[in-house]
């Protein structure tokens, strides 16, 4: 019986990515409706840790407070989804519900526990945030890029699945080219997305920072910034047509294996293996997989 439910869940994920438009609501509905009520259990919040693939890094306190008040009055209507881990549980879906429940003074939350693999955990977390949460532009860009990197689909295909244009996907991912200092301004809401898109097309990071400063201090409009960016003396970014290096081709199968094994981006050159991680929890997760003790 459990095997059948597990298989159905896997089919749900493949159906989700095979569908014309991604739909997190229908996926979660499949999980909830396929779970008997007796399998929904209350789990201590202190035993739950964030999904290491959670793209959202900041949570708006006002919205959490509103949700906490609703939970105080009505309880948690929709159970969260968890995966059993070595120590307690990892959140797959429902981060805001857990945070708001803790804020409301609750010690436990209703939960559905499933045996997700790392790929499924990442995809569900990304979809929940892309479709249900107000991600800041940098978080959204990182989420979209991670789907592209792990699913091996084109920007056009992803745009169609999200019900957006390819230009939107290209532009939002392009803001990851911004210098870190300017990315932080975007995260803080000091640089609007429209301005960030224009700035991301400029190659010189110092020029980008200079114009970002003008946007904040002089109130440059999008039109004014576009006009400045069109100056022929300002070098623009161009799409890279660079071919894979011989080293990457040689080590590609190992690189792909490590990406799958660690569920994160891994790059191999002739002299280095570079493993990306998003924070301390993600770092510890990778160390666990590699069998390296703290």
C-alpha atoms as one frame of an Amber mdcrd trajectory, in Angstrom:
protein
   0.000   0.000   0.000   2.755   2.468   0.969   4.714   1.461  -2.146   1.725
   2.346  -4.315   1.384   5.752  -2.650   5.124   6.357  -3.063   4.880   5.470
  -6.755   1.884   7.734  -7.177   3.797  10.614  -5.625   6.704  10.118  -7.985
   4.298  10.068 -10.927   2.775  13.265  -9.603   6.113  15.035  -9.782   6.838
  13.798 -13.282   3.326  14.746 -14.365   3.885  18.167 -12.850   7.008  18.801
 -14.893   5.481  17.209 -17.950   2.377  19.378 -17.804   1.891  22.503 -19.890
   1.908  24.706 -16.785   3.414  23.803 -13.401   0.774  23.541 -10.695   1.843
  23.204  -7.073  -1.750  23.199  -5.823  -2.670  20.048  -7.739   0.493  18.280
  -6.600  -0.069  19.041  -2.914  -3.714  18.059  -3.283  -2.585  14.645  -4.578
  -0.326  14.209  -1.559  -2.998  15.263   0.957  -5.888  13.318  -0.597  -3.788
  10.159  -0.905  -2.917  10.313   2.804  -5.383   8.664   5.236  -6.329  10.918
   8.167  -4.741   8.515  10.615  -1.376   9.108   8.916  -1.507  12.860   9.575
   0.392  13.250  12.817   1.397  16.109  15.120   5.142  16.706  15.081   7.066
  18.847  17.565   8.241  22.068  15.923  11.610  21.759  17.661  12.216  18.533
  15.704  11.672  20.234  12.336  14.442  21.940  10.387  14.178  23.975   7.188
  14.376  22.356   3.792  18.014  22.821   2.656  16.654  23.634  -0.811  14.387
  26.408   0.461  15.004  29.373  -1.888  13.367  31.879   0.471  15.914  33.336
   2.873  13.787  36.130   4.361  10.220  36.015   5.705   8.128  39.178   6.034
   7.298  39.567   9.706   3.953  41.294   9.158   2.619  38.486   6.963   3.857
  35.868   9.439   2.114  37.701  12.290  -1.157  37.726  10.354  -0.857  34.008
   9.661   0.004  33.381  13.327  -3.196  35.168  14.415  -5.222  33.052  11.987
  -3.584  29.881  13.315  -4.367  30.917  16.897  -8.044  31.170  15.935  -8.448
  28.306  13.454  -5.391  26.079  13.902  -3.247  24.832  11.023  -5.757  23.876
   8.331  -3.330  22.391   5.809  -0.758  19.893   7.164   2.878  20.552   6.361
   4.899  17.973   4.442   8.030  16.514   6.017  10.787  14.067   5.254  12.321
  11.959   8.041  15.999  12.772   8.411  18.850  11.511  10.562  17.950  14.056
  13.228  14.231  14.798  13.321  12.486  15.985  10.162  13.194  18.208   7.152
  10.524  20.526   5.780   9.450  19.867   2.218   6.472  22.231   2.061   4.894
  24.578   4.589   7.767  26.668   5.984   5.539  29.693   6.661   2.993  27.535
   8.484   5.697  26.153  10.790   7.186  29.585  11.492   3.758  31.131  12.100
   2.719  28.220  14.361   5.822  28.752  16.477   5.063  32.478  16.588   1.520
  31.641  17.702   2.900  29.657  20.632   2.181  26.178  19.268   4.553  23.337
  20.104   3.417  21.016  17.303   2.053  21.140  13.743   0.002  18.558  11.804
   2.238  16.868   9.259   2.376  14.318   6.479   5.627  12.359   6.418   6.858
  10.990   3.100  10.064   9.411   1.800  11.070  12.095  -0.682  14.409  11.956
  -2.412  16.546  15.081  -2.594  15.482  15.918  -6.154  11.790  15.816  -5.198
  12.395  17.921  -2.100  14.116  20.604  -4.113  11.484  20.716  -6.855   8.540
  20.934  -4.474  10.234  23.643  -2.380  10.984  25.695  -5.485   7.478  25.353
  -6.852   5.822  26.219  -3.562   7.844  29.398  -3.335   7.544  30.386  -6.983
   3.777  29.978  -7.030   2.687  30.801  -3.471   5.193  33.102  -1.871   6.356
  36.623  -2.610  10.009  35.842  -3.289  12.337  38.773  -3.727  13.777  38.967
  -7.286  17.134  37.431  -6.330  15.468  34.460  -4.614  13.217  33.969  -7.633
  16.175  34.158 -10.020  18.085  31.553  -8.003  15.024  29.297  -7.885  14.490
  29.486 -11.643  18.166  28.879 -12.349  18.175  25.833 -10.100  15.222  24.329
 -11.990  17.027  24.942 -15.291  20.253  23.402 -13.985  18.648  20.300 -12.500
  15.876  19.554 -15.001  17.928  20.194 -18.132  15.160  22.178 -19.822  15.476
  25.369 -21.861  14.449  28.840 -20.714  11.643  28.723 -23.287  10.322  25.436
 -21.882  10.484  26.736 -18.316   8.722  29.953 -19.311   5.882  27.959 -20.877
   5.534  25.780 -17.788   5.368  28.860 -15.548   2.938  30.672 -17.849   5.479
  33.451 -18.442   7.434  34.753 -21.431  10.957  33.652 -22.249  12.042  37.294
 -21.992  10.796  37.379 -18.382  12.779  34.250 -17.456  15.911  35.492 -19.273
  15.733  38.910 -17.629  15.067  37.642 -14.110  17.951  35.150 -14.283  20.146
  37.878 -15.775  20.053  39.889 -12.546  22.286  37.224 -10.980  25.085  38.895
 -12.975  24.844  41.956 -10.733  27.651  42.627  -8.218  26.863  41.258  -4.752
  26.483  44.755  -3.315  23.804  45.606  -5.893  22.085  42.229  -5.425  21.716
  43.118  -1.747  20.104  46.427  -2.704  17.607  44.479  -4.821  16.920  42.103
  -1.910  16.387  45.092   0.396  13.918  46.616  -2.061  16.093  49.678  -2.687
  16.611  48.850  -6.376  13.388  47.943  -8.263  13.410  44.891 -10.543  12.931
  47.058 -13.645  16.124  48.973 -12.813  17.944  45.758 -11.844  17.237  44.246
 -15.263  18.787  47.245 -17.001  21.813  47.266 -14.702  22.387  43.519 -15.229
  23.057  44.111 -18.922  26.061  46.338 -18.163  29.365  44.474 -18.026  31.514
  46.768 -15.849  30.656  46.093 -12.153  31.973  49.493 -11.066  29.684  51.228
 -13.569  26.787  49.124 -12.307  27.497  50.163  -8.717  27.832  53.814  -9.773
  24.456  53.774 -11.547  22.836  51.860  -8.687  23.965  54.639  -6.367  22.343
  57.191  -8.691  19.095  55.219  -8.733  18.946  55.421  -4.936  20.263  58.934
  -4.369  19.019  60.750  -7.455  15.816  58.809  -8.060  16.671  57.807 -11.631
  13.563  56.572 -13.448  13.616  53.396 -15.522  13.527  55.456 -18.722  16.412
  57.668 -17.574  18.477  54.638 -16.591  17.756  52.956 -19.948  18.947  56.050
 -21.785  22.210  56.082 -19.830  22.698  52.337 -20.390  22.300  52.811 -24.159
  25.453  54.937 -24.254  27.793  53.228 -26.712  30.779  53.864 -24.439  29.261
  51.524 -21.819  30.182  47.911 -22.544  27.195  45.549 -22.528  26.980  41.890
 -21.689  26.499  39.525 -24.623  25.198  35.976 -24.590  28.089  33.577 -24.283
  28.527  31.075 -27.078  31.534  29.484 -25.419  31.907  25.765 -25.962  32.621
  23.280 -23.200  36.306  23.025 -22.366  38.128  19.746 -22.866  38.508  19.422
 -19.091  34.755  19.724 -18.506  34.039  17.168 -21.233  36.568  14.787 -19.677
  35.128  15.081 -16.180  31.509  15.663 -17.182  30.243  12.260 -16.088  31.845
  12.707 -12.648  30.449  16.236 -12.395  26.931  15.014 -13.238  27.241  12.168
 -10.718  28.283  14.572  -7.945  25.486  17.006  -8.834  22.960  14.176  -8.479
  24.596  12.732  -5.365  24.896  16.058  -3.515  21.839  17.765  -5.037  23.766
  20.954  -5.606  25.854  22.572  -8.328  29.284  21.011  -8.779  31.931  22.292
 -11.204  35.091  20.435 -12.153  38.136  21.988 -13.825  41.533  20.464 -14.490
  42.679  21.334 -10.944  39.590  21.967  -8.818  36.282  20.506  -7.659  33.914
  23.320  -6.637  30.801  22.419  -4.614  28.150  25.081  -4.036  26.175  25.334
  -0.790  23.599  27.875   0.358  24.373  28.119   4.067  25.476  26.256   7.180
  22.579  23.779   7.111  23.190  22.959   3.455  26.928  22.613   4.166  26.211
  20.162   7.007  23.846  18.212   4.746  26.604  17.824   2.136  29.098  16.768
   4.823  26.637  14.081   5.973  26.315  12.736   2.432  30.107  12.674   2.035
  30.449  10.920   5.384  32.531  13.718   6.901  31.904  14.243  10.605  31.772
  17.758  12.063
